[in-house]
Amino acid sequence: MSSHHIVRDNQEPALLVLEASQIAFEVIEELLEWSPSIIVHESQIELFLFRGIKIDAVIFEEANRDEIIEKVKDQLPVHLLGYQSESPLTRALAFLQEKNHGYVNIITDSIDFINPLKSEEKPKNISVFHQNFRWSLVRSGHFEKWVAKDVHVILLEDKGQIVLNADKENMIRISKPQSFWIGETLKD
């Protein structure tokens, strides 16, 4: 970042780590380069504490509050996002909306929840990192991008996944009347 670039609070994507066992930590390190707000599920606290990475918020089952406070006491201040009947994702998205975050990168081991995210108004921009893919929510219904020959692009439909092939200029273009998810393989 150049010295004349001003970054305002919540301008950079927040990083929400629900489960990171199926993704290389190097991917997370790349996402940390812009010093995002870091929100982690209670099962992922040690992953960050071990590496000395400051956590901004923890999502946890309310019954575990005392244990969580003990784990993060050296990191204070930390937002404690307890939940009971709602999902950890729902609690995290509510927090992001309260803080006016417009963009979130989510690390997860499951993408079962992503189609319902299309109906969430905020954050406006959502990317989900799962295994070796980055899934991006295309709210405009239009996606156009140049891709390298070794990148695979997949359209996520309600009925399954459709592999998209680039044209002779290595462009992927798709237009739909509603928002959709597009997945791209991450660099090796």
C-alpha positions as CSV (number, residue, x, y, z in Angstrom):
1,M,0.0,0.0,0.0
2,S,1.4,3.4,-0.9
3,S,1.8,6.1,1.7
4,H,-1.0,8.2,0.1
5,H,-3.6,5.5,0.3
6,I,-6.1,6.0,3.1
7,V,-7.9,3.0,4.5
8,R,-11.0,3.8,6.5
9,D,-12.5,1.6,9.2
10,N,-14.4,-1.4,7.7
11,Q,-13.3,-0.5,4.2
12,E,-11.3,-3.7,3.8
13,P,-13.0,-7.1,3.8
14,A,-13.6,-8.7,7.2
15,L,-12.3,-12.2,7.6
16,L,-14.7,-14.8,9.1
17,V,-13.1,-18.1,9.9
18,L,-15.7,-20.8,10.7
19,E,-13.6,-23.8,10.0
20,A,-10.1,-23.9,8.3
21,S,-9.0,-27.5,8.3
22,Q,-9.5,-27.9,4.5
23,I,-7.7,-24.8,3.3
24,A,-4.0,-24.0,3.2
25,F,-3.0,-21.4,5.9
26,E,-1.2,-19.5,3.1
27,V,-4.6,-18.5,1.7
28,I,-5.6,-17.1,5.1
29,E,-2.2,-15.3,5.3
30,E,-2.9,-13.6,2.0
31,L,-6.3,-12.4,3.3
32,L,-4.6,-11.0,6.4
33,E,-2.3,-8.8,4.4
34,W,-4.8,-5.8,4.5
35,S,-5.3,-6.1,8.3
36,P,-9.0,-7.0,8.2
37,S,-11.3,-7.4,11.2
38,I,-10.8,-11.0,12.2
39,I,-13.8,-13.0,13.4
40,V,-13.2,-16.6,14.4
41,H,-15.4,-19.5,15.5
42,E,-14.5,-20.8,19.0
43,S,-13.1,-24.0,17.4
44,Q,-10.5,-21.9,15.5
45,I,-9.2,-19.7,18.3
46,E,-6.0,-21.8,18.8
47,L,-5.1,-21.5,15.1
48,F,-4.8,-17.8,15.5
49,L,-3.4,-17.6,19.1
50,F,-0.7,-20.1,18.1
51,R,0.5,-17.8,15.4
52,G,0.2,-14.6,17.5
53,I,-2.6,-13.2,15.3
54,K,-4.9,-10.6,16.9
55,I,-8.5,-11.7,17.0
56,D,-11.2,-9.0,16.8
57,A,-14.2,-11.1,17.6
58,V,-15.1,-14.7,18.6
59,I,-18.3,-16.5,17.8
60,F,-19.2,-19.1,20.5
61,E,-22.0,-21.1,22.0
62,E,-23.2,-19.0,25.0
63,A,-22.6,-21.9,27.4
64,N,-18.9,-21.7,26.6
65,R,-18.6,-17.9,27.6
66,D,-16.3,-18.4,30.6
67,E,-13.9,-20.7,28.7
68,I,-13.7,-18.3,25.7
69,I,-13.0,-15.3,28.0
70,E,-10.1,-17.3,29.5
71,K,-8.7,-18.2,26.1
72,V,-8.7,-14.7,24.7
73,K,-7.9,-12.7,27.9
74,D,-4.5,-11.7,26.5
75,Q,-6.1,-10.5,23.3
76,L,-8.6,-8.1,24.9
77,P,-10.4,-6.1,23.7
78,V,-12.3,-8.8,21.8
79,H,-15.9,-8.7,20.8
80,L,-17.7,-11.7,22.3
81,L,-20.4,-12.9,20.0
82,G,-22.3,-15.6,21.9
83,Y,-25.2,-17.4,20.3
84,Q,-27.9,-19.9,21.5
85,S,-30.5,-20.8,18.9
86,E,-29.1,-19.0,15.9
87,S,-26.2,-20.3,13.8
88,P,-22.6,-19.0,14.2
89,L,-22.9,-17.7,10.6
90,T,-26.1,-15.8,11.4
91,R,-24.5,-14.3,14.5
92,A,-21.4,-13.2,12.6
93,L,-23.3,-11.6,9.8
94,A,-25.4,-9.7,12.3
95,F,-22.2,-8.4,13.9
96,L,-20.8,-7.4,10.5
97,Q,-24.0,-5.5,9.7
98,E,-23.8,-3.7,13.1
99,K,-20.3,-2.7,12.2
100,N,-21.2,-1.6,8.7
101,H,-18.8,-4.0,7.0
102,G,-19.5,-4.1,3.3
103,Y,-17.3,-7.1,2.4
104,V,-16.5,-10.4,4.1
105,N,-14.3,-13.3,3.2
106,I,-15.5,-16.5,4.8
107,I,-13.3,-19.6,5.4
108,T,-15.3,-22.8,5.8
109,D,-15.2,-26.5,5.3
110,S,-18.7,-26.7,4.0
111,I,-20.6,-24.6,1.4
112,D,-24.0,-26.0,2.2
113,F,-25.0,-22.6,3.5
114,I,-24.0,-20.3,0.6
115,N,-27.2,-20.3,-1.5
116,P,-29.3,-18.8,1.2
117,L,-26.6,-16.0,1.5
118,K,-27.9,-14.6,-1.8
119,S,-30.9,-13.2,0.1
120,E,-28.7,-11.4,2.7
121,E,-28.6,-7.7,2.0
122,K,-25.4,-7.1,3.9
123,P,-22.5,-7.5,3.7
124,K,-22.9,-6.5,0.0
125,N,-19.9,-8.5,-1.1
126,I,-19.3,-12.0,0.1
127,S,-16.6,-14.5,-0.9
128,V,-16.4,-18.0,0.5
129,F,-13.1,-19.9,0.6
130,H,-13.7,-23.7,0.6
131,Q,-11.0,-26.3,-0.2
132,N,-9.2,-25.0,-3.3
133,F,-12.0,-22.7,-4.4
134,R,-13.0,-19.1,-3.9
135,W,-16.8,-18.7,-4.3
136,S,-17.9,-15.1,-5.1
137,L,-21.5,-13.9,-4.9
138,V,-22.3,-12.0,-8.1
139,R,-25.2,-9.8,-7.1
140,S,-25.4,-7.9,-10.4
141,G,-26.2,-11.1,-12.4
142,H,-23.3,-10.3,-14.7
143,F,-19.8,-11.8,-14.5
144,E,-16.9,-11.2,-16.9
145,K,-13.3,-12.0,-16.2
146,W,-10.1,-13.0,-17.9
147,V,-8.8,-16.3,-16.5
148,A,-5.5,-18.1,-16.8
149,K,-5.6,-21.4,-18.7
150,D,-5.2,-23.5,-15.5
151,V,-8.0,-21.8,-13.6
152,H,-11.3,-23.7,-13.4
153,V,-14.5,-21.7,-13.1
154,I,-17.8,-23.2,-11.9
155,L,-21.3,-21.8,-11.7
156,L,-23.2,-23.0,-8.7
157,E,-26.8,-23.7,-9.6
158,D,-29.6,-24.9,-7.3
159,K,-29.4,-28.3,-9.1
160,G,-25.6,-28.6,-9.0
161,Q,-22.4,-27.2,-10.4
162,I,-21.7,-26.3,-14.1
163,V,-18.1,-26.0,-15.3
164,L,-17.7,-22.9,-17.5
165,N,-15.2,-22.8,-20.4
166,A,-13.3,-19.7,-21.3
167,D,-13.6,-18.4,-24.9
168,K,-10.6,-18.1,-27.2
169,E,-9.5,-14.9,-25.4
170,N,-9.6,-16.8,-22.1
171,M,-12.7,-14.8,-21.0
172,I,-15.5,-16.1,-18.9
173,R,-18.8,-14.2,-19.4
174,I,-22.1,-15.0,-17.9
175,S,-25.3,-13.0,-17.4
176,K,-28.4,-14.1,-15.4
177,P,-31.5,-12.3,-14.3
178,Q,-30.6,-12.9,-10.6
179,S,-27.6,-13.2,-8.4
180,F,-25.5,-16.3,-8.5
181,W,-22.3,-17.9,-7.1
182,I,-19.2,-18.3,-9.2
183,G,-16.3,-20.5,-8.1
184,E,-12.6,-20.2,-9.2
185,T,-9.8,-22.4,-8.3
186,L,-7.1,-20.8,-6.1
187,K,-3.5,-20.6,-7.2
188,D,-1.4,-23.6,-6.2
